[in-house]
Amino acid sequence: MSGVEKTRGGGAERATSRDVARLAGVSHTAVSFVFNGRAQGNLSAETQKKIRKAAAQLGYRPNAVARGLRRRRTAVIGLVTDEIATSPFAGRLLRGAMDMAWNSEHLVLTVDSGQDPVTEDAAVAELLDRRVDGIIYAALSLRRARVPEGLHRTFAVLANCLPEDGSLPAVIPAERAGGRSAARVLLDAGHRRVALVGGLDDIATAERLRGFRDALRAVGLTAEKDWVMRTGGEIAAGYEGALRLLDGVPADRRPTGIVCYNDRVAAGVLHAAARLGLDVPADLSVVGYDDQEHMAAFLSPPLTTVALPHRAMGETAARLLLDAIDSGTAPPVTTRRLECPVVMRGSVGPAPSP
């Protein structure tokens, strides 16, 4: 048995940096330089290669706890969410943050508050007690968020929400631009009678509507008052809104294209169109919003929609946080708006002939 293949309690003992030094025929300091990021300028490329080869052969991994203590870091970031962890819709935000952190040798410790302010404050305090290097606060849907006081005692970034007090950087979707893109899909297909269905009393609705109006104005149109229906955010809202726009209305006086607040609303519009005997997209084109997983691509016809950049928000928020941790300087208090790309499928066609 070699000196680096000892056993303890019936299992192989974890290789140490001294084991790597012996196998590579170098000093223990040289090994430390390689795994503490100080090899450049201190060791030749050949020596570094020899050390990494020995480490791979032994299955050596640096002790993250010890390394963290030396750097006064834990290599763990916190992620406090309102409802994301229990939602099927925004898991991509979590995955984006976790993958970005993992690629930077950090783990993510997640706490879901269920939108309870007391739980949020307690979660942040607990994460700080565990000495996380920084915290991301993320929301399921775009809103202005009360900032837990503890976030001001560490590096912190908000994702998919804006701080009520304007005190922290935020990463959010470019909702107004997304609304413009949704309307442009229909306008570019020749539609000039365009309606908007669905919406809530929230930031996303207001921004998407502004973008919708922007796009119409750009081609010399104005949204008809009766064709902007803020009926809600569920399938029933889309069904109700579409019936009010289409049922019993002569073909030359009804909209030929509908932008929907989200994909659930769009599903309701498609259902109403089917009930009224309207073909999508020959008689009516429909654009959704969200690109909801397991839904948008499986509607009939598959839904053209605007995708929310959940994964990109998680990645960007984590990158901002990790850069702040590495530099020791808080990120600038700015709002980053990420593109909401159009996903073309089968629910949009040319405007029908008059």
Buried (B, 14 or more C-beta within 10 A) or exposed (E): EEEBEEEEEEEEEEBBBEBBBBBBEBEBEBBBBBBEEEBEEEBEEEBBEBBBEBBEEBEBEBBBEEBBEEEEBBBBBBBBBBBBBEBEBBBBBBBBBBBBBEEBEBEBBBBBBEEEEEBBBBBBBBBBEEEBBBBBBBBBBBBBBBBBEBBEEBBBBBBBBBBEEEEBBBBBBBBBBBBBBBBBBBBEBBBBBBBBBBBBEBBBBBBBBBBBBBBBEEEEBEBEEEBBBBBBBBBBBBBBBBBBBBEEEEEEEBBBBBBBBBBBBBBBBBBBBEEBEBEBBEBBBBBBBBBBBEBBBEBEBBBBBBBBBBBBBBBBBBBBBBBBBEEEEBBEEEEBBBBBBBBEBBBBBEBBEE
